[in-house]
């Protein structure tokens, strides 16, 4: 289950970055809230790091 969550979260972070890049290239669209995007990415990467650490620990240590 943690492996699935890791893969899903990594995919979502990539989709977020792609969506931000696409939206920023649209001249007619309002600017996206950079602080919220940065915060979401930071939180996502922290959660991803925790999942990776959990998966790399031996089962008895978890």
HTML snippet that shows the backbone in 3Dmol.js (N, CA, C, O; Angstrom):
<script src="https://3Dmol.org/build/3Dmol-min.js"></script>
<div id="view" style="width:600px;height:400px;position:relative"></div>
<script>
const pdb = `
ATOM      1  N   UNK A   1       0.816  -1.193   0.000  1.00  0.00           N
ATOM      2  CA  UNK A   1       0.000   0.000   0.000  1.00  0.00           C
ATOM      3  C   UNK A   1       0.865   1.265   0.000  1.00  0.00           C
ATOM      4  O   UNK A   1       0.539   2.234  -0.686  1.00  0.00           O
ATOM      5  N   UNK A   2       1.951   1.265   0.753  1.00  0.00           N
ATOM      6  CA  UNK A   2       2.841   2.427   0.771  1.00  0.00           C
ATOM      7  C   UNK A   2       3.512   2.609  -0.590  1.00  0.00           C
ATOM      8  O   UNK A   2       3.757   3.737  -1.019  1.00  0.00           O
ATOM      9  N   UNK A   3       3.807   1.507  -1.262  1.00  0.00           N
ATOM     10  CA  UNK A   3       4.403   1.594  -2.595  1.00  0.00           C
ATOM     11  C   UNK A   3       3.451   2.226  -3.592  1.00  0.00           C
ATOM     12  O   UNK A   3       3.858   3.032  -4.428  1.00  0.00           O
ATOM     13  N   UNK A   4       2.177   1.855  -3.500  1.00  0.00           N
ATOM     14  CA  UNK A   4       1.164   2.444  -4.375  1.00  0.00           C
ATOM     15  C   UNK A   4       1.037   3.933  -4.082  1.00  0.00           C
ATOM     16  O   UNK A   4       0.964   4.747  -5.003  1.00  0.00           O
ATOM     17  N   UNK A   5       1.011   4.290  -2.796  1.00  0.00           N
ATOM     18  CA  UNK A   5       0.885   5.696  -2.406  1.00  0.00           C
ATOM     19  C   UNK A   5       2.085   6.500  -2.902  1.00  0.00           C
ATOM     20  O   UNK A   5       1.930   7.627  -3.373  1.00  0.00           O
ATOM     21  N   UNK A   6       3.275   5.921  -2.796  1.00  0.00           N
ATOM     22  CA  UNK A   6       4.488   6.596  -3.268  1.00  0.00           C
ATOM     23  C   UNK A   6       4.392   6.868  -4.765  1.00  0.00           C
ATOM     24  O   UNK A   6       4.655   7.982  -5.218  1.00  0.00           O
ATOM     25  N   UNK A   7       4.016   5.855  -5.524  1.00  0.00           N
ATOM     26  CA  UNK A   7       3.924   6.007  -6.975  1.00  0.00           C
ATOM     27  C   UNK A   7       2.862   7.036  -7.356  1.00  0.00           C
ATOM     28  O   UNK A   7       3.073   7.858  -8.248  1.00  0.00           O
ATOM     29  N   UNK A   8       1.731   6.983  -6.678  1.00  0.00           N
ATOM     30  CA  UNK A   8       0.633   7.910  -6.963  1.00  0.00           C
ATOM     31  C   UNK A   8       1.035   9.346  -6.623  1.00  0.00           C
ATOM     32  O   UNK A   8       0.777  10.268  -7.397  1.00  0.00           O
ATOM     33  N   UNK A   9       1.664   9.528  -5.472  1.00  0.00           N
ATOM     34  CA  UNK A   9       2.097  10.862  -5.057  1.00  0.00           C
ATOM     35  C   UNK A   9       3.152  11.420  -6.008  1.00  0.00           C
ATOM     36  O   UNK A   9       3.102  12.597  -6.364  1.00  0.00           O
ATOM     37  N   UNK A  10       4.091  10.598  -6.416  1.00  0.00           N
ATOM     38  CA  UNK A  10       5.116  11.046  -7.368  1.00  0.00           C
ATOM     39  C   UNK A  10       4.463  11.485  -8.679  1.00  0.00           C
ATOM     40  O   UNK A  10       4.851  12.497  -9.262  1.00  0.00           O
ATOM     41  N   UNK A  11       3.481  10.729  -9.134  1.00  0.00           N
ATOM     42  CA  UNK A  11       2.763  11.091 -10.355  1.00  0.00           C
ATOM     43  C   UNK A  11       1.994  12.395 -10.208  1.00  0.00           C
ATOM     44  O   UNK A  11       1.971  13.217 -11.124  1.00  0.00           O
ATOM     45  N   UNK A  12       1.373  12.577  -9.066  1.00  0.00           N
ATOM     46  CA  UNK A  12       0.621  13.808  -8.816  1.00  0.00           C
ATOM     47  C   UNK A  12       1.530  15.029  -8.750  1.00  0.00           C
ATOM     48  O   UNK A  12       1.174  16.101  -9.240  1.00  0.00           O
ATOM     49  N   UNK A  13       2.696  14.867  -8.147  1.00  0.00           N
ATOM     50  CA  UNK A  13       3.650  15.984  -8.100  1.00  0.00           C
ATOM     51  C   UNK A  13       4.117  16.359  -9.507  1.00  0.00           C
ATOM     52  O   UNK A  13       4.271  17.540  -9.818  1.00  0.00           O
ATOM     53  N   UNK A  14       4.338  15.365 -10.344  1.00  0.00           N
ATOM     54  CA  UNK A  14       4.735  15.636 -11.731  1.00  0.00           C
ATOM     55  C   UNK A  14       3.599  16.333 -12.485  1.00  0.00           C
ATOM     56  O   UNK A  14       3.845  17.258 -13.260  1.00  0.00           O
ATOM     57  N   UNK A  15       2.358  15.893 -12.261  1.00  0.00           N
ATOM     58  CA  UNK A  15       1.205  16.522 -12.904  1.00  0.00           C
ATOM     59  C   UNK A  15       1.023  17.962 -12.435  1.00  0.00           C
ATOM     60  O   UNK A  15       0.681  18.840 -13.227  1.00  0.00           O
ATOM     61  N   UNK A  16       1.253  18.202 -11.145  1.00  0.00           N
ATOM     62  CA  UNK A  16       1.153  19.563 -10.617  1.00  0.00           C
ATOM     63  C   UNK A  16       2.163  20.470 -11.297  1.00  0.00           C
ATOM     64  O   UNK A  16       1.817  21.570 -11.726  1.00  0.00           O
ATOM     65  N   UNK A  17       3.404  20.024 -11.399  1.00  0.00           N
ATOM     66  CA  UNK A  17       4.449  20.829 -12.036  1.00  0.00           C
ATOM     67  C   UNK A  17       4.088  21.106 -13.493  1.00  0.00           C
ATOM     68  O   UNK A  17       4.259  22.225 -13.976  1.00  0.00           O
ATOM     69  N   UNK A  18       3.591  20.095 -14.185  1.00  0.00           N
ATOM     70  CA  UNK A  18       3.216  20.273 -15.591  1.00  0.00           C
ATOM     71  C   UNK A  18       2.059  21.265 -15.720  1.00  0.00           C
ATOM     72  O   UNK A  18       2.072  22.121 -16.605  1.00  0.00           O
ATOM     73  N   UNK A  19       1.071  21.153 -14.850  1.00  0.00           N
ATOM     74  CA  UNK A  19      -0.074  22.065 -14.892  1.00  0.00           C
ATOM     75  C   UNK A  19       0.355  23.503 -14.622  1.00  0.00           C
ATOM     76  O   UNK A  19      -0.148  24.433 -15.253  1.00  0.00           O
ATOM     77  N   UNK A  20       1.276  23.683 -13.693  1.00  0.00           N
ATOM     78  CA  UNK A  20       1.781  25.026 -13.391  1.00  0.00           C
ATOM     79  C   UNK A  20       2.509  25.593 -14.602  1.00  0.00           C
ATOM     80  O   UNK A  20       2.330  26.764 -14.938  1.00  0.00           O
ATOM     81  N   UNK A  21       3.323  24.784 -15.256  1.00  0.00           N
ATOM     82  CA  UNK A  21       4.057  25.250 -16.433  1.00  0.00           C
ATOM     83  C   UNK A  21       3.113  25.618 -17.569  1.00  0.00           C
ATOM     84  O   UNK A  21       3.312  26.631 -18.240  1.00  0.00           O
ATOM     85  N   UNK A  22       2.089  24.802 -17.787  1.00  0.00           N
ATOM     86  CA  UNK A  22       1.127  25.088 -18.849  1.00  0.00           C
ATOM     87  C   UNK A  22       0.359  26.365 -18.528  1.00  0.00           C
ATOM     88  O   UNK A  22       0.196  27.232 -19.387  1.00  0.00           O
ATOM     89  N   UNK A  23      -0.110  26.476 -17.290  1.00  0.00           N
ATOM     90  CA  UNK A  23      -0.890  27.652 -16.906  1.00  0.00           C
ATOM     91  C   UNK A  23      -0.061  28.929 -16.977  1.00  0.00           C
ATOM     92  O   UNK A  23      -0.581  29.985 -17.338  1.00  0.00           O
ATOM     93  N   UNK A  24       1.203  28.843 -16.642  1.00  0.00           N
ATOM     94  CA  UNK A  24       2.038  30.047 -16.662  1.00  0.00           C
ATOM     95  C   UNK A  24       2.336  30.515 -18.082  1.00  0.00           C
ATOM     96  O   UNK A  24       2.704  31.672 -18.286  1.00  0.00           O
ATOM     97  N   UNK A  25       2.186  29.643 -19.053  1.00  0.00           N
ATOM     98  CA  UNK A  25       2.439  30.041 -20.439  1.00  0.00           C
ATOM     99  C   UNK A  25       1.190  30.602 -21.120  1.00  0.00           C
ATOM    100  O   UNK A  25       1.264  31.077 -22.253  1.00  0.00           O
ATOM    101  N   UNK A  26       0.058  30.551 -20.445  1.00  0.00           N
ATOM    102  CA  UNK A  26      -1.183  31.086 -21.009  1.00  0.00           C
ATOM    103  C   UNK A  26      -1.269  32.576 -20.696  1.00  0.00           C
ATOM    104  O   UNK A  26      -1.409  32.956 -19.534  1.00  0.00           O
ATOM    105  N   UNK A  27      -1.188  33.391 -21.683  1.00  0.00           N
ATOM    106  CA  UNK A  27      -1.167  34.840 -21.481  1.00  0.00           C
ATOM    107  C   UNK A  27      -2.481  35.382 -20.946  1.00  0.00           C
ATOM    108  O   UNK A  27      -2.490  36.406 -20.263  1.00  0.00           O
ATOM    109  N   UNK A  28      -3.582  34.724 -21.239  1.00  0.00           N
ATOM    110  CA  UNK A  28      -4.897  35.231 -20.870  1.00  0.00           C
ATOM    111  C   UNK A  28      -5.338  34.791 -19.473  1.00  0.00           C
ATOM    112  O   UNK A  28      -6.366  35.248 -18.974  1.00  0.00           O
ATOM    113  N   UNK A  29      -4.586  33.933 -18.862  1.00  0.00           N
ATOM    114  CA  UNK A  29      -4.981  33.396 -17.557  1.00  0.00           C
ATOM    115  C   UNK A  29      -4.304  34.182 -16.433  1.00  0.00           C
ATOM    116  O   UNK A  29      -3.171  34.644 -16.569  1.00  0.00           O
ATOM    117  N   UNK A  30      -5.032  34.321 -15.316  1.00  0.00           N
ATOM    118  CA  UNK A  30      -4.441  34.982 -14.146  1.00  0.00           C
ATOM    119  C   UNK A  30      -3.255  34.178 -13.641  1.00  0.00           C
ATOM    120  O   UNK A  30      -3.167  32.969 -13.851  1.00  0.00           O
ATOM    121  N   UNK A  31      -2.355  34.868 -12.977  1.00  0.00           N
ATOM    122  CA  UNK A  31      -1.189  34.196 -12.392  1.00  0.00           C
ATOM    123  C   UNK A  31      -1.641  33.262 -11.268  1.00  0.00           C
ATOM    124  O   UNK A  31      -2.540  33.587 -10.493  1.00  0.00           O
ATOM    125  N   UNK A  32      -1.010  32.120 -11.201  1.00  0.00           N
ATOM    126  CA  UNK A  32      -1.330  31.168 -10.145  1.00  0.00           C
ATOM    127  C   UNK A  32      -0.674  31.611  -8.840  1.00  0.00           C
ATOM    128  O   UNK A  32       0.363  32.275  -8.862  1.00  0.00           O
ATOM    129  N   UNK A  33      -1.273  31.247  -7.699  1.00  0.00           N
ATOM    130  CA  UNK A  33      -0.706  31.639  -6.395  1.00  0.00           C
ATOM    131  C   UNK A  33       0.578  30.856  -6.102  1.00  0.00           C
ATOM    132  O   UNK A  33       0.525  29.713  -5.648  1.00  0.00           O
ATOM    133  N   UNK A  34       1.719  31.477  -6.363  1.00  0.00           N
ATOM    134  CA  UNK A  34       3.016  30.806  -6.223  1.00  0.00           C
ATOM    135  C   UNK A  34       3.241  30.221  -4.838  1.00  0.00           C
ATOM    136  O   UNK A  34       3.765  29.114  -4.706  1.00  0.00           O
ATOM    137  N   UNK A  35       2.848  30.958  -3.804  1.00  0.00           N
ATOM    138  CA  UNK A  35       3.076  30.470  -2.442  1.00  0.00           C
ATOM    139  C   UNK A  35       2.327  29.167  -2.184  1.00  0.00           C
ATOM    140  O   UNK A  35       2.869  28.247  -1.571  1.00  0.00           O
ATOM    141  N   UNK A  36       1.094  29.089  -2.646  1.00  0.00           N
ATOM    142  CA  UNK A  36       0.299  27.868  -2.438  1.00  0.00           C
ATOM    143  C   UNK A  36       0.880  26.699  -3.219  1.00  0.00           C
ATOM    144  O   UNK A  36       0.920  25.570  -2.731  1.00  0.00           O
ATOM    145  N   UNK A  37       1.327  26.980  -4.428  1.00  0.00           N
ATOM    146  CA  UNK A  37       1.919  25.924  -5.250  1.00  0.00           C
ATOM    147  C   UNK A  37       3.211  25.427  -4.619  1.00  0.00           C
ATOM    148  O   UNK A  37       3.437  24.221  -4.517  1.00  0.00           O
ATOM    149  N   UNK A  38       4.056  26.361  -4.196  1.00  0.00           N
ATOM    150  CA  UNK A  38       5.319  25.981  -3.557  1.00  0.00           C
ATOM    151  C   UNK A  38       5.074  25.172  -2.292  1.00  0.00           C
ATOM    152  O   UNK A  38       5.752  24.175  -2.043  1.00  0.00           O
ATOM    153  N   UNK A  39       4.099  25.605  -1.494  1.00  0.00           N
ATOM    154  CA  UNK A  39       3.787  24.889  -0.254  1.00  0.00           C
ATOM    155  C   UNK A  39       3.288  23.472  -0.559  1.00  0.00           C
ATOM    156  O   UNK A  39       3.695  22.512   0.096  1.00  0.00           O
ATOM    157  N   UNK A  40       2.416  23.350  -1.542  1.00  0.00           N
ATOM    158  CA  UNK A  40       1.891  22.033  -1.913  1.00  0.00           C
ATOM    159  C   UNK A  40       3.013  21.116  -2.390  1.00  0.00           C
ATOM    160  O   UNK A  40       3.043  19.935  -2.045  1.00  0.00           O
ATOM    161  N   UNK A  41       3.928  21.657  -3.178  1.00  0.00           N
ATOM    162  CA  UNK A  41       5.046  20.848  -3.655  1.00  0.00           C
ATOM    163  C   UNK A  41       5.968  20.439  -2.512  1.00  0.00           C
ATOM    164  O   UNK A  41       6.415  19.293  -2.456  1.00  0.00           O
ATOM    165  N   UNK A  42       6.253  21.356  -1.609  1.00  0.00           N
ATOM    166  CA  UNK A  42       7.111  21.026  -0.469  1.00  0.00           C
ATOM    167  C   UNK A  42       6.484  19.938   0.390  1.00  0.00           C
ATOM    168  O   UNK A  42       7.153  18.978   0.773  1.00  0.00           O
ATOM    169  N   UNK A  43       5.204  20.091   0.691  1.00  0.00           N
ATOM    170  CA  UNK A  43       4.514  19.089   1.505  1.00  0.00           C
ATOM    171  C   UNK A  43       4.481  17.740   0.781  1.00  0.00           C
ATOM    172  O   UNK A  43       4.666  16.692   1.401  1.00  0.00           O
ATOM    173  N   UNK A  44       4.246  17.773  -0.513  1.00  0.00           N
ATOM    174  CA  UNK A  44       4.221  16.540  -1.287  1.00  0.00           C
ATOM    175  C   UNK A  44       5.564  15.838  -1.300  1.00  0.00           C
ATOM    176  O   UNK A  44       5.631  14.616  -1.168  1.00  0.00           O
ATOM    177  N   UNK A  45       6.630  16.600  -1.456  1.00  0.00           N
ATOM    178  CA  UNK A  45       7.970  16.000  -1.470  1.00  0.00           C
ATOM    179  C   UNK A  45       8.362  15.473  -0.096  1.00  0.00           C
ATOM    180  O   UNK A  45       9.043  14.453   0.007  1.00  0.00           O
ATOM    181  N   UNK A  46       7.938  16.160   0.958  1.00  0.00           N
ATOM    182  CA  UNK A  46       8.202  15.652   2.312  1.00  0.00           C
ATOM    183  C   UNK A  46       7.473  14.331   2.542  1.00  0.00           C
ATOM    184  O   UNK A  46       8.045  13.383   3.080  1.00  0.00           O
ATOM    185  N   UNK A  47       6.211  14.277   2.131  1.00  0.00           N
ATOM    186  CA  UNK A  47       5.445  13.038   2.277  1.00  0.00           C
ATOM    187  C   UNK A  47       6.070  11.922   1.447  1.00  0.00           C
ATOM    188  O   UNK A  47       6.134  10.775   1.888  1.00  0.00           O
ATOM    189  N   UNK A  48       6.524  12.257   0.257  1.00  0.00           N
ATOM    190  CA  UNK A  48       7.172  11.273  -0.607  1.00  0.00           C
ATOM    191  C   UNK A  48       8.445  10.742   0.043  1.00  0.00           C
ATOM    192  O   UNK A  48       8.709   9.540  -0.004  1.00  0.00           O
ATOM    193  N   UNK A  49       9.231  11.618   0.645  1.00  0.00           N
ATOM    194  CA  UNK A  49      10.456  11.189   1.325  1.00  0.00           C
ATOM    195  C   UNK A  49      10.134  10.250   2.486  1.00  0.00           C
ATOM    196  O   UNK A  49      10.843   9.266   2.699  1.00  0.00           O
ATOM    197  N   UNK A  50       9.078  10.543   3.232  1.00  0.00           N
ATOM    198  CA  UNK A  50       8.678   9.658   4.335  1.00  0.00           C
ATOM    199  C   UNK A  50       8.261   8.284   3.816  1.00  0.00           C
ATOM    200  O   UNK A  50       8.614   7.260   4.401  1.00  0.00           O
ATOM    201  N   UNK A  51       7.516   8.267   2.728  1.00  0.00           N
ATOM    202  CA  UNK A  51       7.099   6.990   2.143  1.00  0.00           C
ATOM    203  C   UNK A  51       8.302   6.183   1.674  1.00  0.00           C
ATOM    204  O   UNK A  51       8.357   4.971   1.883  1.00  0.00           O
ATOM    205  N   UNK A  52       9.253   6.841   1.051  1.00  0.00           N
ATOM    206  CA  UNK A  52      10.453   6.145   0.572  1.00  0.00           C
ATOM    207  C   UNK A  52      11.223   5.567   1.754  1.00  0.00           C
ATOM    208  O   UNK A  52      11.695   4.432   1.699  1.00  0.00           O
ATOM    209  N   UNK A  53      11.348   6.357   2.828  1.00  0.00           N
ATOM    210  CA  UNK A  53      12.041   5.849   4.024  1.00  0.00           C
ATOM    211  C   UNK A  53      11.313   4.650   4.616  1.00  0.00           C
ATOM    212  O   UNK A  53      11.950   3.678   5.022  1.00  0.00           O
ATOM    213  N   UNK A  54       9.993   4.709   4.668  1.00  0.00           N
ATOM    214  CA  UNK A  54       9.216   3.585   5.201  1.00  0.00           C
ATOM    215  C   UNK A  54       9.426   2.334   4.366  1.00  0.00           C
ATOM    216  O   UNK A  54       9.555   1.234   4.902  1.00  0.00           O
ATOM    217  N   UNK A  55       9.460   2.506   3.062  1.00  0.00           N
ATOM    218  CA  UNK A  55       9.626   1.351   2.181  1.00  0.00           C
ATOM    219  C   UNK A  55      11.034   0.780   2.239  1.00  0.00           C
ATOM    220  O   UNK A  55      11.235  -0.406   1.977  1.00  0.00           O
ATOM    221  N   UNK A  56      12.005   1.610   2.579  1.00  0.00           N
ATOM    222  CA  UNK A  56      13.381   1.121   2.614  1.00  0.00           C
ATOM    223  C   UNK A  56      13.744   0.492   3.953  1.00  0.00           C
ATOM    224  O   UNK A  56      14.791  -0.143   4.073  1.00  0.00           O
ATOM    225  N   UNK A  57      12.886   0.662   4.966  1.00  0.00           N
ATOM    226  CA  UNK A  57      13.137   0.038   6.270  1.00  0.00           C
ATOM    227  C   UNK A  57      12.762  -1.436   6.226  1.00  0.00           C
ATOM    228  O   UNK A  57      11.822  -1.820   5.529  1.00  0.00           O
ATOM    229  N   UNK A  58      13.491  -2.257   6.963  1.00  0.00           N
ATOM    230  CA  UNK A  58      13.078  -3.658   7.082  1.00  0.00           C
ATOM    231  C   UNK A  58      11.696  -3.737   7.742  1.00  0.00           C
ATOM    232  O   UNK A  58      11.340  -2.875   8.545  1.00  0.00           O
ATOM    233  N   UNK A  59      10.939  -4.747   7.412  1.00  0.00           N
ATOM    234  CA  UNK A  59       9.568  -4.883   7.905  1.00  0.00           C
ATOM    235  C   UNK A  59       9.506  -4.927   9.428  1.00  0.00           C
ATOM    236  O   UNK A  59       8.542  -4.425  10.006  1.00  0.00           O
ATOM    237  N   UNK A  60      10.487  -5.501  10.089  1.00  0.00           N
ATOM    238  CA  UNK A  60      10.477  -5.603  11.544  1.00  0.00           C
ATOM    239  C   UNK A  60      10.668  -4.241  12.202  1.00  0.00           C
ATOM    240  O   UNK A  60      10.213  -4.034  13.327  1.00  0.00           O
ATOM    241  N   UNK A  61      11.329  -3.315  11.525  1.00  0.00           N
ATOM    242  CA  UNK A  61      11.597  -2.005  12.107  1.00  0.00           C
ATOM    243  C   UNK A  61      10.407  -1.073  11.998  1.00  0.00           C
ATOM    244  O   UNK A  61      10.350  -0.067  12.706  1.00  0.00           O
ATOM    245  N   UNK A  62       9.459  -1.379  11.134  1.00  0.00           N
ATOM    246  CA  UNK A  62       8.310  -0.499  10.915  1.00  0.00           C
ATOM    247  C   UNK A  62       7.307  -0.666  11.949  1.00  0.00           C
ATOM    248  O   UNK A  62       6.272  -0.001  11.918  1.00  0.00           O
TER     249      UNK A  62
END
`;
const viewer = $3Dmol.createViewer("view");
viewer.addModel(pdb, "pdb");
viewer.setStyle({}, {cartoon: {color: "spectrum"}});
viewer.zoomTo();
viewer.render();
</script>
